[in-house]
Amino acid sequence: MKLRLIKRLSPPQNWKIPVIILLGIFIGLGTYSVYVSKAWSYLSDDPQACVNCHIMAPQYATWNHSSHRETATCNDCHVPHDNFVRKYYFKGKDGLNHATLFTMRAERQVIFIGEEGKEVVKENCIRCHTNLFDQSKLFSQTKGNYKVHNTDRECWECHREVPHGRINSLSSVPNAKVPVPESPVPEWLKELIE
């Protein structure tokens, strides 16, 4: 029974070599794509993963000059933290969207956060800063205000410069040092070319 199934699923004898070659090509291209895109780096919380694409340099630079740099990474604000499944689902979906836009050269020069991303950032602002609403020295400013503003306004309507400032381009942070992504060209190939 199993032998019949295997024979039925296997290609005809004269197709075996082309099928093996095609599978090798697809596996090789897939492996190379994972290597060049540094796909594994997106599973971490390292902010440098966000500058694998040069288009994110202004966001990285402005975050790096903000007070949030000491306490929060990109994922602390831009990825949900209510459960493991939602976090990695959102991260994967958002990352696939970014990778597709970047690969197709369809990215905007100035990046704006989408509606779903805004909700996540707002959730994380509240998650991290809830303790501020209970501090007695801030109570006169926050009593009632938090509940009123939480319903119909975004946190960044009042806190506009946190943590990215006004980003138009790298000119908004002219002296910023942004890590340059490593070249995807292997050393042996560079030596061969020289």
C-alpha positions as CSV (number, residue, x, y, z in Angstrom):
1,M,0.0,0.0,0.0
2,K,2.7,2.5,1.0
3,L,4.9,1.5,-1.9
4,R,2.0,2.2,-4.3
5,L,1.4,5.6,-2.8
6,I,5.1,6.5,-3.1
7,K,5.2,5.4,-6.7
8,R,2.0,7.3,-7.4
9,L,3.5,10.5,-5.8
10,S,7.0,10.2,-7.3
11,P,7.6,11.8,-10.7
12,P,8.2,9.7,-13.8
13,Q,11.8,8.4,-14.1
14,N,12.8,10.9,-16.8
15,W,11.6,13.8,-14.5
16,K,13.6,12.9,-11.4
17,I,16.7,14.8,-12.3
18,P,14.9,18.1,-13.3
19,V,12.7,17.9,-10.2
20,I,15.8,17.4,-7.9
21,I,17.5,20.4,-9.7
22,L,14.4,22.6,-9.3
23,L,14.0,21.6,-5.6
24,G,17.7,22.4,-5.1
25,I,17.3,25.8,-6.8
26,F,14.2,26.7,-4.7
27,I,15.8,25.5,-1.4
28,G,19.0,27.4,-2.3
29,L,17.2,30.6,-3.1
30,G,15.0,30.3,0.0
31,T,18.1,29.8,2.2
32,Y,19.9,32.7,0.6
33,S,16.8,35.0,1.0
34,V,16.7,34.2,4.7
35,Y,20.4,34.9,5.0
36,V,20.4,38.2,3.0
37,S,17.2,39.5,4.8
38,K,18.6,38.5,8.3
39,A,15.2,36.9,9.0
40,W,16.3,35.5,12.3
41,S,17.1,39.0,13.6
42,Y,13.4,39.9,13.6
43,L,12.6,37.3,16.2
44,S,14.7,39.3,18.7
45,D,13.9,42.6,20.4
46,D,17.1,44.2,19.2
47,P,16.4,47.7,17.8
48,Q,19.2,47.3,15.2
49,A,17.0,44.7,13.5
50,C,14.7,47.6,12.6
51,V,17.5,49.3,10.5
52,N,18.1,46.2,8.4
53,C,16.1,48.2,5.9
54,H,17.7,51.6,5.4
55,I,14.3,53.3,5.2
56,M,13.9,53.0,9.0
57,A,17.1,55.0,9.8
58,P,15.2,58.2,10.9
59,Q,13.0,56.2,13.3
60,Y,16.0,54.5,14.8
61,A,18.0,57.7,15.0
62,T,15.2,59.7,16.7
63,W,14.5,56.8,19.1
64,N,18.2,56.6,19.9
65,H,18.2,60.3,20.9
66,S,15.1,60.0,23.1
67,S,14.5,59.2,26.7
68,H,12.8,56.0,25.7
69,R,16.2,54.5,24.6
70,E,17.1,53.7,28.2
71,T,13.9,51.8,28.9
72,A,12.1,50.7,25.8
73,T,13.1,49.0,22.5
74,C,11.1,49.2,19.3
75,N,9.1,46.1,20.1
76,D,8.2,47.4,23.6
77,C,6.0,50.1,21.8
78,H,5.2,48.6,18.4
79,V,4.2,45.0,19.3
80,P,1.3,43.8,21.5
81,H,2.3,42.3,24.9
82,D,-0.9,40.9,26.1
83,N,-0.1,37.3,25.0
84,F,2.7,35.4,23.2
85,V,0.5,34.3,20.2
86,R,-0.8,37.8,19.4
87,K,2.7,39.3,19.8
88,Y,4.3,36.9,17.2
89,Y,1.3,37.0,14.9
90,F,1.3,40.8,14.8
91,K,5.1,40.8,14.4
92,G,5.0,38.3,11.6
93,K,2.2,40.0,9.7
94,D,3.7,43.5,10.1
95,G,7.1,42.2,9.2
96,L,5.8,40.4,6.1
97,N,4.1,43.7,5.1
98,H,7.3,45.7,5.6
99,A,9.4,43.1,3.7
100,T,6.9,43.1,0.8
101,L,6.9,46.9,0.5
102,F,10.7,47.1,0.7
103,T,11.2,44.3,-1.8
104,M,8.8,45.8,-4.3
105,R,10.3,49.3,-3.7
106,A,6.9,50.5,-2.7
107,E,7.9,52.0,0.7
108,R,7.2,55.7,1.3
109,Q,10.0,58.0,2.0
110,V,8.3,59.2,5.1
111,I,6.7,56.4,7.1
112,F,3.4,56.8,8.9
113,I,2.0,54.2,11.3
114,G,-1.2,52.4,10.3
115,E,-4.4,52.2,12.3
116,E,-3.7,48.7,13.7
117,G,-0.2,49.9,14.7
118,K,-1.6,53.0,16.4
119,E,-3.9,50.8,18.6
120,V,-0.9,48.7,19.6
121,V,1.2,51.7,20.5
122,K,-1.6,53.3,22.5
123,E,-2.1,50.0,24.4
124,N,1.6,50.0,25.2
125,C,1.7,53.6,26.3
126,I,-1.0,52.8,28.8
127,R,0.6,49.6,29.8
128,C,4.0,51.2,30.6
129,H,2.7,54.5,32.0
130,T,-0.3,53.5,34.1
131,N,1.6,54.1,37.3
132,L,1.9,57.8,36.4
133,F,-1.8,58.2,36.8
134,D,-1.7,57.0,40.4
135,Q,1.2,59.2,41.6
136,S,0.0,61.8,44.1
137,K,2.2,64.6,42.8
138,L,0.7,64.2,39.3
139,F,-2.8,63.5,40.5
140,S,-4.1,67.1,40.0
141,Q,-3.1,66.9,36.3
142,T,-4.2,63.3,35.7
143,K,-7.4,62.9,37.7
144,G,-10.2,62.5,35.3
145,N,-8.0,63.7,32.3
146,Y,-6.7,60.2,31.7
147,K,-10.1,58.6,31.5
148,V,-11.5,61.4,29.3
149,H,-8.5,61.5,26.9
150,N,-8.1,57.7,26.7
151,T,-11.4,57.3,24.9
152,D,-11.2,59.5,21.9
153,R,-7.6,60.8,21.7
154,E,-4.2,59.3,21.0
155,C,-1.4,59.7,23.6
156,W,0.8,61.4,21.0
157,E,-1.7,64.2,20.4
158,C,-0.3,65.8,23.5
159,H,3.0,64.0,23.7
160,R,3.9,64.6,20.0
161,E,7.7,64.6,20.4
162,V,7.9,61.2,22.2
163,P,9.9,59.2,21.3
164,H,10.5,59.9,17.6
165,G,10.1,63.7,17.4
166,R,8.9,65.1,14.1
167,I,10.4,62.9,11.5
168,N,10.6,64.1,8.0
169,S,13.9,62.5,7.0
170,L,17.4,62.0,8.5
171,S,17.7,65.8,8.3
172,S,15.5,65.9,11.5
173,V,18.5,64.4,13.3
174,P,21.4,65.5,11.2
175,N,24.2,64.2,13.5
176,A,22.6,60.8,14.2
177,K,24.7,57.7,14.0
178,V,22.7,54.9,12.5
179,P,24.3,51.4,12.3
180,V,25.0,50.6,8.7
181,P,23.7,47.1,7.7
182,E,26.4,44.6,6.9
183,S,27.0,43.8,3.3
184,P,25.2,40.6,2.2
185,V,28.1,39.8,-0.1
186,P,30.2,37.0,1.4
187,E,33.9,37.7,2.0
188,W,35.1,35.0,-0.5
189,L,33.1,36.6,-3.2
190,K,34.5,40.1,-2.4
191,E,38.0,38.7,-2.7
192,L,37.1,37.0,-5.9
193,I,35.9,40.2,-7.4
194,E,38.9,42.3,-6.3
